[in-house]
Structures are given as C-alpha cells and as structure tokens.
C-alpha cells in the first residue's frame, strides 16, 4: 500500500483520537479540584475508566491502561519504513519502553529484587518475549535491543556494583536505536525530534550535576549521543563561570538562559514545554505521518500531567503549585 493511500486514512483516524485528548484548561480544573477523588471523577468523565476509592493509590493502573490503549490504537496505522529496517516511525517513540523493561530485567537479576512494578506496557517487544530473550541471552530476534549494551551493562555492574552504570549504558543504547531508526525512516521531523530529545536530556543532566557541585566525570559518563551539542561544548560550559550564557549559545536559549537559578522543577517543566512546542507542529500536517507521532507524544504528556496532579493531590500540595508543574498540552 502506498504512502498516499495509507497516510490520509491514518491522519484522519488520529484526528478523531485527538478529540479525546485532555485540553490544558481541563488539566487546570483538575489541579484546582479539592481532592484526588475529585480528580479521579473528572478522569472518568474523560474516558479513563473507574477506580474504587480504596484503590486510589493505585491510580497508575489507569494511566498504564490509557497509554497502552493509545499505543494499540496506533498499531498498524504506519507501516514499517521502506529502507529494509524493521522499525517504523512510531517505533522510534516506543523503544524507551523496551529499554526501560530491559533495565528492570537486568537490575532484577543482579539485585535479586522483584521489579515487576516497574515494567511498562507499550514497547515494540511483548514483555514475555523480552523476558525469555534475556533469560536465554538470545537477542537475535530483537533488533530494537542492542545485545552488546546488555552484556556491557551486566559486565560493568559485576565490576563496579553500581546500578547507575546500567542506566547509563542502556540509555545510550536506547538513543542510538532511536537515532538509527529515525534516520532510516528518512522523516526529517522525527530525526530532528530525536536530536532535540538527546540535547534536552543532556542539558538536564548537565544542570543537575553542575548545581549539585559534582565533577565532570559524572556528566561524561551520563552523556548520551545523538544530539547537536557535542560533549566538548558541554565541557567548555562546565569549566565556564557562566555556564547558562554558554549553553544559551547552543540554540536552546529559551530554556538555558537562567537554568542555573531557576528552580529545577520549573526548569524541567520548561524543557518539556520546549519539546511540546516542536511536537505541536505535527497538528498542521495533513498527508504525512507526523500527526501520529504528535498524538503519541501528546498522550504521553497528558499522562505525565495527570500523574503530577494525582501525586500532588495525594500529598496535599496546594493547587497553585500543581498548576505551575502542569505541562503544556498537545491540544
């Protein structure tokens, strides 16, 4: 089936799905709701389903079900790319779930602690298949997972007994997989998004490490490839007396200009909003697959906002503070 035939249908389907996304003003109403129970009631009205009051602390189940439903709704709307690679445009945004699950499997094995609560639905690889492949150390049928990275993570942990390296190694592998698949699709919108995501990830890591007064080695190890800002540039910023000004020269002035003085919670919100401003351009496409990508990221941001609101309500955080933490919505 040609792109001309598949994309108009896919975009039309996504346009209908967009109507069910929660708008920013509704999220703000949730933030102002008196209790977490009231937020649950509003979520039910938005199609999230019911959750008994006594299970309110298990609200993550609702969020997981919603996100998985969104992933399944998009399955099949975009075919695999024509380059011979196994990944599709939408797969690029699901790899993080595959790698999260692999990190859980690795940590579960080395620690002996059950990590079931940390598995995520919605990856490109069924969880049971991933578990079997990990136990048998056979990754040939899992092109999304870099076997060398898994082995490296296990070997590095065996030498250091530091779980941080599992995250560092697998996160780097995830970004590599995302970048490779994005490039294979030839879609400039997706390629640019992955670059921006890598840059933002590195900027957040840089700011966190710098503000905590940690050394360069920690950032050097955590740096992920795939962005437009080189490690050398970050090194220059690290040694400079005004790192914010130097980071502002990288094209991310909007979020880096005051990154050393802005509260970190506010800074992270600004980073997420910056990415959303890029994602929103997808809404204006008509015959290309960008709206499907935009919908995925829009739904993920919606889930993140609901998680923030529910967590804050359950911890008796005031409404004004919650509203400051709510991200920009896709619709």
C-alpha positions, 0 to 999 in steps of 0.5 A: 500500500502506498504512502498516499493511500495509507497516510490520509486514512491514518491522519484522519483516524488520529484526528478523531483520537485527538478529540479525546485528548485532555485540553490544558484548561481541563488539566487546570480544573483538575489541579484546582479540584479539592481532592484526588477523588475529585480528580479521579471523577473528572478522569472518568468523565474523560474516558479513563475508566473507574477506580474504587476509592480504596484503590486510589493509590493505585491510580497508575493502573489507569494511566498504564491502561490509557497509554497502552490503549493509545499505543494499540490504537496506533498499531498498524496505522504506519507501516514499517519504513521502506529502507529494509529496517524493521522499525517504523516511525512510531517505533522510534517513540516506543523503544524507551519502553523496551529499554526501560523493561530491559533495565528492570530485567537486568537490575532484577537479576543482579539485585535479586529484587522483584521489579515487576512494578516497574515494567511498562506496557507499550514497547515494540517487544511483548514483555514475555518475549523480552523476558525469555530473550534475556533469560536465554541471552538470545537477542537475535530476534530483537533488533530494537535491543542492542545485545552488546549494551546488555552484556556491557551493562551486566559486565560493568555492574559485576565490576563496579556494583553500581546500578547507575552504570546500567542506566547509563549504558542502556540509555545510550543504547536506547538513543542510538536505536532511536537515532538509527531508526529515525534516520532510516525512516528518512522523516526529517521531523522525527530525526530532528525530534530525536536530536532535540530529545538527546540535547534536552536530556543532556542539558538536564543532566548537565544542570543537575550535576553542575548545581549539585557541585559534582565533577565532570566525570559524572556528566561524561559518563551520563552523556548520551549521543545523538544530539547537536551539542557535542560533549566538548561544548558541554565541557567548555560550559562546565569549566565556564563561570557562566555556564547558562550564557554558554549553553544559551549559545547552543540554540536552546536559549529559551530554556538555558538562559537562567537554568542555573537559578531557576528552580529545577522543577520549573526548569524541567517543566520548561524543557518539556514545554520546549519539546511540546512546542516542536511536537505541536507542529505535527497538528498542521500536517495533513498527508504525512505521518507526523500527526501520529507521532504528535498524538503519541507524544501528546498522550504521553504528556497528558499522562505525565500531567495527570500523574503530577496532579494525582501525586500532588493531590495525594500529598496535599500540595496546594493547587497553585503549585500543581498548576505551575508543574502542569505541562503544556498540552498537545491540544 
